[in-house]
Amino acid sequence: LGLVATDGNTDTRNITTKTDFSKEHTQWRHNIHAEVLYSSSEGESTAEKYLIANTNNYKFNEFDSMFFAANYEDDRFSGFDNQITLAAGYGRRLINDENAQTLDMEVGPGYRISKEEDGGSVDEAVLRLGGKYFLSLSENSGFQQSLLSDIGEDTTISKSITSLKAQINGRLAMKMSLTLKHTSDVPDDVDNTDAETSVTLVYGF
């Protein structure tokens, strides 16, 4: 959770919340990620985004798996009303030392539905390439880098998340993160690349 509010000469509001749920079973690995971002300046909204992503891995063994993924994103300033992406394919854990570092890769076909603000829809098949790396820096801190790219014939959407988390006590931590999202084809009045830098308070259950 992150919150910045200013009043007086400048009236701004910045709120960001993110939730991650992960569960590891003998045969399955589940991950659900959700986030909300809202910013306003002088009473007018400047950013508003809602995202939920679900990935399930069926593990054949310690390293190989089949993944199934579904993403829904509603970004009011992206030029699209919302985007839904479904994908499935092969996943591989290249490094599996959960106490020190892990590296996961995935590749497979998918399908993206992009609802336009005028009511139209752009649908296309995509190739999903993804990777996630975690490194334990100490008993109380860790580094994580994730990359995801959905490559379509007309539009390629790539996202990078770099984060550093430091534990404050048993359940509380501070997290610094940089998120970059690049969309190759956007409406004329929309930038191709979005960047989000945040410092947030993390509570682990």
DRENMIKE-516427 format. One record per residue (C-alpha): residue in three letters; residue number from 1; x, y, z. Coordinates in nm, 3 decimals, decimal comma. Example, Ala and Ser with C-alpha at 12.3 -4.5 7.8 and 13.67 -1.06 7.14 Angstrom:
% DRENMIKE-516427
<node><type>ALA</type><seq>1</seq><c1>1,230</c1><c2>-0,450</c2><c3>0,780</c3></node>
<node><type>SER</type><seq>2</seq><c1>1,367</c1><c2>-0,106</c2><c3>0,714</c3></node>
//
This chain:
% DRENMIKE-516427
<node><type>LEU</type><seq>1</seq><c1>0,000</c1><c2>0,000</c2><c3>0,000</c3></node>
<node><type>GLY</type><seq>2</seq><c1>0,129</c1><c2>0,345</c2><c3>-0,092</c3></node>
<node><type>LEU</type><seq>3</seq><c1>-0,033</c1><c2>0,684</c2><c3>-0,038</c3></node>
<node><type>VAL</type><seq>4</seq><c1>0,076</c1><c2>1,043</c2><c3>-0,108</c3></node>
<node><type>ALA</type><seq>5</seq><c1>-0,156</c1><c2>1,340</c2><c3>-0,046</c3></node>
<node><type>THR</type><seq>6</seq><c1>-0,077</c1><c2>1,712</c2><c3>-0,063</c3></node>
<node><type>ASP</type><seq>7</seq><c1>-0,301</c1><c2>2,010</c2><c3>0,013</c3></node>
<node><type>GLY</type><seq>8</seq><c1>-0,256</c1><c2>2,387</c2><c3>0,013</c3></node>
<node><type>ASN</type><seq>9</seq><c1>-0,083</c1><c2>2,533</c2><c3>-0,291</c3></node>
<node><type>THR</type><seq>10</seq><c1>-0,093</c1><c2>2,190</c2><c3>-0,458</c3></node>
<node><type>ASP</type><seq>11</seq><c1>-0,380</c1><c2>1,943</c2><c3>-0,431</c3></node>
<node><type>THR</type><seq>12</seq><c1>-0,276</c1><c2>1,592</c2><c3>-0,532</c3></node>
<node><type>ARG</type><seq>13</seq><c1>-0,368</c1><c2>1,235</c2><c3>-0,443</c3></node>
<node><type>ASN</type><seq>14</seq><c1>-0,166</c1><c2>0,925</c2><c3>-0,529</c3></node>
<node><type>ILE</type><seq>15</seq><c1>-0,281</c1><c2>0,581</c2><c3>-0,414</c3></node>
<node><type>THR</type><seq>16</seq><c1>-0,137</c1><c2>0,245</c2><c3>-0,513</c3></node>
<node><type>THR</type><seq>17</seq><c1>-0,228</c1><c2>-0,097</c2><c3>-0,374</c3></node>
<node><type>LYS</type><seq>18</seq><c1>-0,096</c1><c2>-0,435</c2><c3>-0,483</c3></node>
<node><type>THR</type><seq>19</seq><c1>-0,176</c1><c2>-0,785</c2><c3>-0,364</c3></node>
<node><type>ASP</type><seq>20</seq><c1>0,004</c1><c2>-1,111</c2><c3>-0,437</c3></node>
<node><type>PHE</type><seq>21</seq><c1>-0,115</c1><c2>-1,456</c2><c3>-0,337</c3></node>
<node><type>SER</type><seq>22</seq><c1>0,107</c1><c2>-1,757</c2><c3>-0,405</c3></node>
<node><type>LYS</type><seq>23</seq><c1>0,049</c1><c2>-2,120</c2><c3>-0,314</c3></node>
<node><type>GLU</type><seq>24</seq><c1>0,283</c1><c2>-2,412</c2><c3>-0,381</c3></node>
<node><type>HIS</type><seq>25</seq><c1>0,151</c1><c2>-2,768</c2><c3>-0,395</c3></node>
<node><type>THR</type><seq>26</seq><c1>0,321</c1><c2>-3,089</c2><c3>-0,495</c3></node>
<node><type>GLN</type><seq>27</seq><c1>0,155</c1><c2>-3,084</c2><c3>-0,838</c3></node>
<node><type>TRP</type><seq>28</seq><c1>0,042</c1><c2>-2,719</c2><c3>-0,873</c3></node>
<node><type>ARG</type><seq>29</seq><c1>0,181</c1><c2>-2,369</c2><c3>-0,830</c3></node>
<node><type>HIS</type><seq>30</seq><c1>-0,074</c1><c2>-2,084</c2><c3>-0,812</c3></node>
<node><type>ASN</type><seq>31</seq><c1>-0,022</c1><c2>-1,708</c2><c3>-0,826</c3></node>
<node><type>ILE</type><seq>32</seq><c1>-0,278</c1><c2>-1,427</c2><c3>-0,823</c3></node>
<node><type>HIS</type><seq>33</seq><c1>-0,169</c1><c2>-1,065</c2><c3>-0,862</c3></node>
<node><type>ALA</type><seq>34</seq><c1>-0,399</c1><c2>-0,763</c2><c3>-0,832</c3></node>
<node><type>GLU</type><seq>35</seq><c1>-0,324</c1><c2>-0,391</c2><c3>-0,831</c3></node>
<node><type>VAL</type><seq>36</seq><c1>-0,498</c1><c2>-0,055</c2><c3>-0,828</c3></node>
<node><type>LEU</type><seq>37</seq><c1>-0,338</c1><c2>0,279</c2><c3>-0,915</c3></node>
<node><type>TYR</type><seq>38</seq><c1>-0,511</c1><c2>0,615</c2><c3>-0,883</c3></node>
<node><type>SER</type><seq>39</seq><c1>-0,366</c1><c2>0,966</c2><c3>-0,914</c3></node>
<node><type>SER</type><seq>40</seq><c1>-0,530</c1><c2>1,306</c2><c3>-0,928</c3></node>
<node><type>SER</type><seq>41</seq><c1>-0,408</c1><c2>1,664</c2><c3>-0,951</c3></node>
<node><type>GLU</type><seq>42</seq><c1>-0,621</c1><c2>1,968</c2><c3>-0,866</c3></node>
<node><type>GLY</type><seq>43</seq><c1>-0,929</c1><c2>1,747</c2><c3>-0,853</c3></node>
<node><type>GLU</type><seq>44</seq><c1>-0,881</c1><c2>1,587</c2><c3>-1,196</c3></node>
<node><type>SER</type><seq>45</seq><c1>-0,782</c1><c2>1,223</c2><c3>-1,246</c3></node>
<node><type>THR</type><seq>46</seq><c1>-0,439</c1><c2>1,179</c2><c3>-1,407</c3></node>
<node><type>ALA</type><seq>47</seq><c1>-0,402</c1><c2>0,800</c2><c3>-1,373</c3></node>
<node><type>GLU</type><seq>48</seq><c1>-0,645</c1><c2>0,518</c2><c3>-1,303</c3></node>
<node><type>LYS</type><seq>49</seq><c1>-0,561</c1><c2>0,152</c2><c3>-1,351</c3></node>
<node><type>TYR</type><seq>50</seq><c1>-0,702</c1><c2>-0,182</c2><c3>-1,235</c3></node>
<node><type>LEU</type><seq>51</seq><c1>-0,523</c1><c2>-0,511</c2><c3>-1,302</c3></node>
<node><type>ILE</type><seq>52</seq><c1>-0,575</c1><c2>-0,873</c2><c3>-1,205</c3></node>
<node><type>ALA</type><seq>53</seq><c1>-0,356</c1><c2>-1,159</c2><c3>-1,329</c3></node>
<node><type>ASN</type><seq>54</seq><c1>-0,385</c1><c2>-1,530</c2><c3>-1,252</c3></node>
<node><type>THR</type><seq>55</seq><c1>-0,122</c1><c2>-1,790</c2><c3>-1,341</c3></node>
<node><type>ASN</type><seq>56</seq><c1>-0,143</c1><c2>-2,161</c2><c3>-1,262</c3></node>
<node><type>ASN</type><seq>57</seq><c1>0,139</c1><c2>-2,409</c2><c3>-1,327</c3></node>
<node><type>TYR</type><seq>58</seq><c1>0,083</c1><c2>-2,783</c2><c3>-1,345</c3></node>
<node><type>LYS</type><seq>59</seq><c1>0,418</c1><c2>-2,936</c2><c3>-1,253</c3></node>
<node><type>PHE</type><seq>60</seq><c1>0,538</c1><c2>-3,246</c2><c3>-1,434</c3></node>
<node><type>ASN</type><seq>61</seq><c1>0,845</c1><c2>-3,257</c2><c3>-1,212</c3></node>
<node><type>GLU</type><seq>62</seq><c1>1,064</c1><c2>-3,020</c2><c3>-1,007</c3></node>
<node><type>PHE</type><seq>63</seq><c1>1,157</c1><c2>-2,807</c2><c3>-1,311</c3></node>
<node><type>ASP</type><seq>64</seq><c1>0,903</c1><c2>-2,856</c2><c3>-1,595</c3></node>
<node><type>SER</type><seq>65</seq><c1>0,541</c1><c2>-2,742</c2><c3>-1,597</c3></node>
<node><type>MET</type><seq>66</seq><c1>0,246</c1><c2>-2,637</c2><c3>-1,808</c3></node>
<node><type>PHE</type><seq>67</seq><c1>0,117</c1><c2>-2,286</c2><c3>-1,739</c3></node>
<node><type>PHE</type><seq>68</seq><c1>-0,229</c1><c2>-2,136</c2><c3>-1,780</c3></node>
<node><type>ALA</type><seq>69</seq><c1>-0,262</c1><c2>-1,757</c2><c3>-1,752</c3></node>
<node><type>ALA</type><seq>70</seq><c1>-0,543</c1><c2>-1,501</c2><c3>-1,764</c3></node>
<node><type>ASN</type><seq>71</seq><c1>-0,496</c1><c2>-1,121</c2><c3>-1,736</c3></node>
<node><type>TYR</type><seq>72</seq><c1>-0,751</c1><c2>-0,840</c2><c3>-1,716</c3></node>
<node><type>GLU</type><seq>73</seq><c1>-0,638</c1><c2>-0,477</c2><c3>-1,728</c3></node>
<node><type>ASP</type><seq>74</seq><c1>-0,848</c1><c2>-0,161</c2><c3>-1,722</c3></node>
<node><type>ASP</type><seq>75</seq><c1>-0,623</c1><c2>0,141</c2><c3>-1,773</c3></node>
<node><type>ARG</type><seq>76</seq><c1>-0,829</c1><c2>0,457</c2><c3>-1,827</c3></node>
<node><type>PHE</type><seq>77</seq><c1>-0,536</c1><c2>0,640</c2><c3>-1,988</c3></node>
<node><type>SER</type><seq>78</seq><c1>-0,405</c1><c2>0,365</c2><c3>-2,219</c3></node>
<node><type>GLY</type><seq>79</seq><c1>-0,632</c1><c2>0,442</c2><c3>-2,513</c3></node>
<node><type>PHE</type><seq>80</seq><c1>-0,825</c1><c2>0,117</c2><c3>-2,455</c3></node>
<node><type>ASP</type><seq>81</seq><c1>-1,134</c1><c2>0,054</c2><c3>-2,242</c3></node>
<node><type>ASN</type><seq>82</seq><c1>-0,988</c1><c2>-0,278</c2><c3>-2,121</c3></node>
<node><type>GLN</type><seq>83</seq><c1>-0,768</c1><c2>-0,564</c2><c3>-2,235</c3></node>
<node><type>ILE</type><seq>84</seq><c1>-0,803</c1><c2>-0,938</c2><c3>-2,169</c3></node>
<node><type>THR</type><seq>85</seq><c1>-0,520</c1><c2>-1,183</c2><c3>-2,243</c3></node>
<node><type>LEU</type><seq>86</seq><c1>-0,538</c1><c2>-1,563</c2><c3>-2,220</c3></node>
<node><type>ALA</type><seq>87</seq><c1>-0,229</c1><c2>-1,780</c2><c3>-2,266</c3></node>
<node><type>ALA</type><seq>88</seq><c1>-0,103</c1><c2>-2,133</c2><c3>-2,206</c3></node>
<node><type>GLY</type><seq>89</seq><c1>0,226</c1><c2>-2,308</c2><c3>-2,270</c3></node>
<node><type>TYR</type><seq>90</seq><c1>0,547</c1><c2>-2,454</c2><c3>-2,132</c3></node>
<node><type>GLY</type><seq>91</seq><c1>0,711</c1><c2>-2,334</c2><c3>-1,813</c3></node>
<node><type>ARG</type><seq>92</seq><c1>1,060</c1><c2>-2,416</c2><c3>-1,689</c3></node>
<node><type>ARG</type><seq>93</seq><c1>1,223</c1><c2>-2,344</c2><c3>-1,352</c3></node>
<node><type>LEU</type><seq>94</seq><c1>1,587</c1><c2>-2,300</c2><c3>-1,450</c3></node>
<node><type>ILE</type><seq>95</seq><c1>1,709</c1><c2>-2,226</c2><c3>-1,097</c3></node>
<node><type>ASN</type><seq>96</seq><c1>1,534</c1><c2>-2,382</c2><c3>-0,799</c3></node>
<node><type>ASP</type><seq>97</seq><c1>1,704</c1><c2>-2,277</c2><c3>-0,476</c3></node>
<node><type>GLU</type><seq>98</seq><c1>1,412</c1><c2>-2,116</c2><c3>-0,290</c3></node>
<node><type>ASN</type><seq>99</seq><c1>1,637</c1><c2>-2,006</c2><c3>-0,001</c3></node>
<node><type>ALA</type><seq>100</seq><c1>1,876</c1><c2>-1,816</c2><c3>-0,233</c3></node>
<node><type>GLN</type><seq>101</seq><c1>1,740</c1><c2>-1,765</c2><c3>-0,584</c3></node>
<node><type>THR</type><seq>102</seq><c1>1,486</c1><c2>-1,889</c2><c3>-0,837</c3></node>
<node><type>LEU</type><seq>103</seq><c1>1,448</c1><c2>-1,832</c2><c3>-1,211</c3></node>
<node><type>ASP</type><seq>104</seq><c1>1,130</c1><c2>-1,919</c2><c3>-1,400</c3></node>
<node><type>MET</type><seq>105</seq><c1>1,073</c1><c2>-1,895</c2><c3>-1,777</c3></node>
<node><type>GLU</type><seq>106</seq><c1>0,759</c1><c2>-1,949</c2><c3>-1,983</c3></node>
<node><type>VAL</type><seq>107</seq><c1>0,661</c1><c2>-1,954</c2><c3>-2,351</c3></node>
<node><type>GLY</type><seq>108</seq><c1>0,336</c1><c2>-2,031</c2><c3>-2,526</c3></node>
<node><type>PRO</type><seq>109</seq><c1>0,053</c1><c2>-1,910</c2><c3>-2,751</c3></node>
<node><type>GLY</type><seq>110</seq><c1>-0,225</c1><c2>-1,681</c2><c3>-2,637</c3></node>
<node><type>TYR</type><seq>111</seq><c1>-0,508</c1><c2>-1,455</c2><c3>-2,744</c3></node>
<node><type>ARG</type><seq>112</seq><c1>-0,563</c1><c2>-1,087</c2><c3>-2,662</c3></node>
<node><type>ILE</type><seq>113</seq><c1>-0,892</c1><c2>-0,895</c2><c3>-2,675</c3></node>
<node><type>SER</type><seq>114</seq><c1>-0,854</c1><c2>-0,516</c2><c3>-2,666</c3></node>
<node><type>LYS</type><seq>115</seq><c1>-1,178</c1><c2>-0,323</c2><c3>-2,617</c3></node>
<node><type>GLU</type><seq>116</seq><c1>-1,151</c1><c2>0,027</c2><c3>-2,763</c3></node>
<node><type>GLU</type><seq>117</seq><c1>-1,308</c1><c2>0,335</c2><c3>-2,605</c3></node>
<node><type>ASP</type><seq>118</seq><c1>-1,538</c1><c2>0,385</c2><c3>-2,905</c3></node>
<node><type>GLY</type><seq>119</seq><c1>-1,688</c1><c2>0,038</c2><c3>-2,854</c3></node>
<node><type>GLY</type><seq>120</seq><c1>-1,479</c1><c2>-0,145</c2><c3>-3,112</c3></node>
<node><type>SER</type><seq>121</seq><c1>-1,254</c1><c2>-0,443</c2><c3>-3,045</c3></node>
<node><type>VAL</type><seq>122</seq><c1>-0,910</c1><c2>-0,551</c2><c3>-3,166</c3></node>
<node><type>ASP</type><seq>123</seq><c1>-0,851</c1><c2>-0,926</c2><c3>-3,129</c3></node>
<node><type>GLU</type><seq>124</seq><c1>-0,530</c1><c2>-1,106</c2><c3>-3,216</c3></node>
<node><type>ALA</type><seq>125</seq><c1>-0,324</c1><c2>-1,414</c2><c3>-3,141</c3></node>
<node><type>VAL</type><seq>126</seq><c1>-0,006</c1><c2>-1,354</c2><c3>-2,943</c3></node>
<node><type>LEU</type><seq>127</seq><c1>0,309</c1><c2>-1,536</c2><c3>-2,840</c3></node>
<node><type>ARG</type><seq>128</seq><c1>0,380</c1><c2>-1,502</c2><c3>-2,469</c3></node>
<node><type>LEU</type><seq>129</seq><c1>0,739</c1><c2>-1,490</c2><c3>-2,345</c3></node>
<node><type>GLY</type><seq>130</seq><c1>0,802</c1><c2>-1,440</c2><c3>-1,974</c3></node>
<node><type>GLY</type><seq>131</seq><c1>1,060</c1><c2>-1,471</c2><c3>-1,703</c3></node>
<node><type>LYS</type><seq>132</seq><c1>1,086</c1><c2>-1,405</c2><c3>-1,328</c3></node>
<node><type>TYR</type><seq>133</seq><c1>1,405</c1><c2>-1,397</c2><c3>-1,121</c3></node>
<node><type>PHE</type><seq>134</seq><c1>1,429</c1><c2>-1,375</c2><c3>-0,742</c3></node>
<node><type>LEU</type><seq>135</seq><c1>1,750</c1><c2>-1,327</c2><c3>-0,545</c3></node>
<node><type>SER</type><seq>136</seq><c1>1,775</c1><c2>-1,329</c2><c3>-0,167</c3></node>
<node><type>LEU</type><seq>137</seq><c1>2,022</c1><c2>-1,055</c2><c3>-0,073</c3></node>
<node><type>SER</type><seq>138</seq><c1>2,012</c1><c2>-1,123</c2><c3>0,299</c3></node>
<node><type>GLU</type><seq>139</seq><c1>1,785</c1><c2>-1,274</c2><c3>0,560</c3></node>
<node><type>ASN</type><seq>140</seq><c1>1,573</c1><c2>-0,956</c2><c3>0,550</c3></node>
<node><type>SER</type><seq>141</seq><c1>1,592</c1><c2>-0,834</c2><c3>0,189</c3></node>
<node><type>GLY</type><seq>142</seq><c1>1,535</c1><c2>-0,961</c2><c3>-0,163</c3></node>
<node><type>PHE</type><seq>143</seq><c1>1,554</c1><c2>-0,851</c2><c3>-0,528</c3></node>
<node><type>GLN</type><seq>144</seq><c1>1,304</c1><c2>-0,951</c2><c3>-0,795</c3></node>
<node><type>GLN</type><seq>145</seq><c1>1,296</c1><c2>-0,891</c2><c3>-1,171</c3></node>
<node><type>SER</type><seq>146</seq><c1>1,009</c1><c2>-1,000</c2><c3>-1,395</c3></node>
<node><type>LEU</type><seq>147</seq><c1>0,971</c1><c2>-0,959</c2><c3>-1,772</c3></node>
<node><type>LEU</type><seq>148</seq><c1>0,661</c1><c2>-1,037</c2><c3>-1,976</c3></node>
<node><type>SER</type><seq>149</seq><c1>0,598</c1><c2>-0,983</c2><c3>-2,346</c3></node>
<node><type>ASP</type><seq>150</seq><c1>0,285</c1><c2>-1,065</c2><c3>-2,545</c3></node>
<node><type>ILE</type><seq>151</seq><c1>0,391</c1><c2>-1,049</c2><c3>-2,910</c3></node>
<node><type>GLY</type><seq>152</seq><c1>0,112</c1><c2>-1,001</c2><c3>-3,163</c3></node>
<node><type>GLU</type><seq>153</seq><c1>0,115</c1><c2>-0,945</c2><c3>-3,539</c3></node>
<node><type>ASP</type><seq>154</seq><c1>-0,008</c1><c2>-0,587</c2><c3>-3,495</c3></node>
<node><type>THR</type><seq>155</seq><c1>0,078</c1><c2>-0,497</c2><c3>-3,134</c3></node>
<node><type>THR</type><seq>156</seq><c1>0,341</c1><c2>-0,613</c2><c3>-2,887</c3></node>
<node><type>ILE</type><seq>157</seq><c1>0,296</c1><c2>-0,533</c2><c3>-2,518</c3></node>
<node><type>SER</type><seq>158</seq><c1>0,601</c1><c2>-0,574</c2><c3>-2,292</c3></node>
<node><type>LYS</type><seq>159</seq><c1>0,623</c1><c2>-0,518</c2><c3>-1,917</c3></node>
<node><type>SER</type><seq>160</seq><c1>0,921</c1><c2>-0,507</c2><c3>-1,681</c3></node>
<node><type>ILE</type><seq>161</seq><c1>0,895</c1><c2>-0,496</c2><c3>-1,301</c3></node>
<node><type>THR</type><seq>162</seq><c1>1,209</c1><c2>-0,442</c2><c3>-1,093</c3></node>
<node><type>SER</type><seq>163</seq><c1>1,171</c1><c2>-0,443</c2><c3>-0,715</c3></node>
<node><type>LEU</type><seq>164</seq><c1>1,372</c1><c2>-0,447</c2><c3>-0,395</c3></node>
<node><type>LYS</type><seq>165</seq><c1>1,209</c1><c2>-0,544</c2><c3>-0,065</c3></node>
<node><type>ALA</type><seq>166</seq><c1>1,355</c1><c2>-0,499</c2><c3>0,283</c3></node>
<node><type>GLN</type><seq>167</seq><c1>1,193</c1><c2>-0,650</c2><c3>0,592</c3></node>
<node><type>ILE</type><seq>168</seq><c1>1,114</c1><c2>-0,415</c2><c3>0,881</c3></node>
<node><type>ASN</type><seq>169</seq><c1>0,994</c1><c2>-0,681</c2><c3>1,122</c3></node>
<node><type>GLY</type><seq>170</seq><c1>0,829</c1><c2>-1,023</c2><c3>1,099</c3></node>
<node><type>ARG</type><seq>171</seq><c1>0,539</c1><c2>-0,913</c2><c3>0,876</c3></node>
<node><type>LEU</type><seq>172</seq><c1>0,611</c1><c2>-0,555</c2><c3>0,765</c3></node>
<node><type>ALA</type><seq>173</seq><c1>0,848</c1><c2>-0,461</c2><c3>0,482</c3></node>
<node><type>MET</type><seq>174</seq><c1>0,931</c1><c2>-0,164</c2><c3>0,261</c3></node>
<node><type>LYS</type><seq>175</seq><c1>0,933</c1><c2>-0,218</c2><c3>-0,114</c3></node>
<node><type>MET</type><seq>176</seq><c1>1,076</c1><c2>-0,002</c2><c3>-0,391</c3></node>
<node><type>SER</type><seq>177</seq><c1>0,973</c1><c2>-0,087</c2><c3>-0,746</c3></node>
<node><type>LEU</type><seq>178</seq><c1>1,003</c1><c2>0,037</c2><c3>-1,103</c3></node>
<node><type>THR</type><seq>179</seq><c1>0,743</c1><c2>-0,076</c2><c3>-1,357</c3></node>
<node><type>LEU</type><seq>180</seq><c1>0,788</c1><c2>-0,011</c2><c3>-1,729</c3></node>
<node><type>LYS</type><seq>181</seq><c1>0,518</c1><c2>-0,097</c2><c3>-1,984</c3></node>
<node><type>HIS</type><seq>182</seq><c1>0,570</c1><c2>-0,054</c2><c3>-2,359</c3></node>
<node><type>THR</type><seq>183</seq><c1>0,292</c1><c2>-0,090</c2><c3>-2,617</c3></node>
<node><type>SER</type><seq>184</seq><c1>0,415</c1><c2>-0,088</c2><c3>-2,976</c3></node>
<node><type>ASP</type><seq>185</seq><c1>0,092</c1><c2>0,043</c2><c3>-3,133</c3></node>
<node><type>VAL</type><seq>186</seq><c1>-0,122</c1><c2>0,300</c2><c3>-2,948</c3></node>
<node><type>PRO</type><seq>187</seq><c1>-0,368</c1><c2>0,579</c2><c3>-3,042</c3></node>
<node><type>ASP</type><seq>188</seq><c1>-0,213</c1><c2>0,907</c2><c3>-3,160</c3></node>
<node><type>ASP</type><seq>189</seq><c1>-0,261</c1><c2>1,092</c2><c3>-2,830</c3></node>
<node><type>VAL</type><seq>190</seq><c1>-0,116</c1><c2>0,813</c2><c3>-2,609</c3></node>
<node><type>ASP</type><seq>191</seq><c1>0,252</c1><c2>0,750</c2><c3>-2,525</c3></node>
<node><type>ASN</type><seq>192</seq><c1>0,400</c1><c2>0,411</c2><c3>-2,608</c3></node>
<node><type>THR</type><seq>193</seq><c1>0,580</c1><c2>0,372</c2><c3>-2,272</c3></node>
<node><type>ASP</type><seq>194</seq><c1>0,444</c1><c2>0,410</c2><c3>-1,919</c3></node>
<node><type>ALA</type><seq>195</seq><c1>0,671</c1><c2>0,421</c2><c3>-1,614</c3></node>
<node><type>GLU</type><seq>196</seq><c1>0,568</c1><c2>0,384</c2><c3>-1,251</c3></node>
<node><type>THR</type><seq>197</seq><c1>0,807</c1><c2>0,427</c2><c3>-0,958</c3></node>
<node><type>SER</type><seq>198</seq><c1>0,675</c1><c2>0,348</c2><c3>-0,611</c3></node>
<node><type>VAL</type><seq>199</seq><c1>0,782</c1><c2>0,307</c2><c3>-0,250</c3></node>
<node><type>THR</type><seq>200</seq><c1>0,521</c1><c2>0,106</c2><c3>-0,060</c3></node>
<node><type>LEU</type><seq>201</seq><c1>0,455</c1><c2>-0,061</c2><c3>0,272</c3></node>
<node><type>VAL</type><seq>202</seq><c1>0,412</c1><c2>-0,439</c2><c3>0,244</c3></node>
<node><type>TYR</type><seq>203</seq><c1>0,231</c1><c2>-0,660</c2><c3>0,494</c3></node>
<node><type>GLY</type><seq>204</seq><c1>0,279</c1><c2>-1,034</c2><c3>0,459</c3></node>
<node><type>PHE</type><seq>205</seq><c1>0,020</c1><c2>-1,284</c2><c3>0,583</c3></node>
//
